Amino acid sequence: MNTSKFLFLSALAVLGAATVGAATLFPVMMGGRWGYADKSGKIIVNPQFDRVEVFSEKLAAVRLGKWGYADGTGNLAINPQFDKAGAFSDGLAAVAAGNRYGYVGADGKYAINPQFDDASAFAEGRAAVKMGHQWGFIEKSGKIVINPQFDEAADFSGGLAAVKMGKSYGFVDAAGKVVVNPQFENAGAFAEGLAAIRMDKHWGFTDKTGKIIINPQFDDAGIFAKGLAPVRLGKVWGFVDPSGKFAVNPQFDDAGPFAEGLARVKLGGHWGYVDMQGKFVINPQFDAAMDFSNGLARVGLGGGISGNFIGRKVGYVDAAGKYVWNPNK
């Protein structure tokens, strides 16, 4: 799963459900077209799009040939015109027309003109952008606040962003000051005060000063949520607490972080969900699964590309494992 592999976010986020006003809508597919249903499974936006993403700040990226944005009724708020379109955050969304990225507001007008070679979503008032071969950060006005100087740059989380300089990863603050010197082979985002880092081919966790809190000993590691983080020893995954002690012994083929009290885990080739004691609440039965969001989790059945939903039938389950949208529709 490589849950904490260092990734910059230039692609669309793929989540489960999102709240739009008073309603919670999630993407569904019927007859090869995509629309949106509410938590009861009632169609709210008729399937009409080539592809859709979840709502963020009352708008969702939708594709009709090109990418645009729709509101909660399915009306196009921003006409399809982009080759790529990210989720809104802090009132702006990263979009690409051709090979240049910029940012649009909810009115569809460019707030930051296309000028970057790649761009991520805003997080904590900063967005990572690529200029030439280097990454830096801008603020919402488009002003460069951290000069392009990094080989890779992740989103800010907990006041720090992981960056790559040469062959090593470290962390910078919002002013661009190096807070944790580049010394790691890889690095993840901070969550609950800790970030996964890789040293000598093993993963551990550091705090925001660069102090190693959990010694590198794992073959892979994810992020902390509710005091637990998924880690892999050999071929099996379990969950550790902030001291590095196993709260759930390694036993799963794959695992994601906890979300809304449940974590997706893979066992015997299928995905299910466990509670914080490692007990199955939803038995392994899915060929693909995502974290819970707004009370629902996206699941997939059938053959497809390993690790995602492409080529699979998509459904949604609640925390009891009951389908609110059956993949066979």
Rosetta blueprint (number, residue, H / E / L):
1 M L
2 N L
3 T L
4 S L
5 K L
6 F L
7 L L
8 F L
9 L L
10 S L
11 A L
12 L L
13 A L
14 V L
15 L L
16 G L
17 A L
18 A E
19 T E
20 V E
21 G L
22 A L
23 A E
24 T E
25 L E
26 F E
27 P E
28 V E
29 M E
30 M E
31 G L
32 G L
33 R E
34 W E
35 G E
36 Y E
37 A E
38 D L
39 K L
40 S L
41 G L
42 K L
43 I E
44 I E
45 V E
46 N E
47 P E
48 Q E
49 F E
50 D L
51 R E
52 V E
53 E E
54 V E
55 F E
56 S E
57 E L
58 K L
59 L E
60 A E
61 A E
62 V E
63 R E
64 L L
65 G L
66 K L
67 W E
68 G E
69 Y E
70 A E
71 D L
72 G L
73 T L
74 G L
75 N L
76 L E
77 A E
78 I E
79 N E
80 P E
81 Q E
82 F E
83 D L
84 K E
85 A E
86 G L
87 A L
88 F L
89 S E
90 D L
91 G L
92 L E
93 A E
94 A E
95 V E
96 A E
97 A E
98 G L
99 N L
100 R E
101 Y E
102 G E
103 Y E
104 V E
105 G L
106 A L
107 D L
108 G L
109 K L
110 Y E
111 A E
112 I E
113 N E
114 P E
115 Q E
116 F E
117 D L
118 D E
119 A E
120 S L
121 A L
122 F L
123 A E
124 E L
125 G L
126 R E
127 A E
128 A E
129 V E
130 K E
131 M E
132 G L
133 H L
134 Q E
135 W E
136 G E
137 F E
138 I E
139 E L
140 K L
141 S L
142 G L
143 K L
144 I E
145 V E
146 I E
147 N E
148 P E
149 Q E
150 F E
151 D L
152 E E
153 A E
154 A L
155 D L
156 F L
157 S E
158 G L
159 G L
160 L E
161 A E
162 A E
163 V E
164 K E
165 M E
166 G L
167 K L
168 S E
169 Y E
170 G E
171 F E
172 V E
173 D L
174 A L
175 A L
176 G L
177 K L
178 V E
179 V E
180 V E
181 N E
182 P E
183 Q E
184 F E
185 E L
186 N E
187 A E
188 G E
189 A E
190 F E
191 A E
192 E L
193 G L
194 L E
195 A E
196 A E
197 I E
198 R E
199 M E
200 D L
201 K L
202 H E
203 W E
204 G E
205 F E
206 T E
207 D L
208 K L
209 T L
210 G L
211 K L
212 I E
213 I E
214 I E
215 N E
216 P E
217 Q E
218 F E
219 D L
220 D E
221 A E
222 G L
223 I L
224 F L
225 A E
226 K L
227 G L
228 L E
229 A E
230 P E
231 V E
232 R E
233 L E
234 G L
235 K L
236 V E
237 W E
238 G E
239 F E
240 V E
241 D L
242 P L
243 S L
244 G L
245 K L
246 F E
247 A E
248 V E
249 N E
250 P E
251 Q E
252 F E
253 D L
254 D E
255 A E
256 G E
257 P E
258 F E
259 A E
260 E L
261 G L
262 L E
263 A E
264 R E
265 V E
266 K E
267 L E
268 G L
269 G L
270 H E
271 W E
272 G E
273 Y E
274 V E
275 D L
276 M L
277 Q L
278 G L
279 K L
280 F E
281 V E
282 I E
283 N E
284 P E
285 Q E
286 F E
287 D L
288 A E
289 A E
290 M L
291 D L
292 F L
293 S E
294 N L
295 G L
296 L E
297 A E
298 R E
299 V E
300 G E
301 L E
302 G L
303 G L
304 G L
305 I L
306 S L
307 G L
308 N L
309 F L
310 I L
311 G L
312 R L
313 K E
314 V E
315 G E
316 Y E
317 V E
318 D L
319 A L
320 A L
321 G L
322 K L
323 Y E
324 V E
325 W E
326 N L
327 P L
328 N L
329 K L
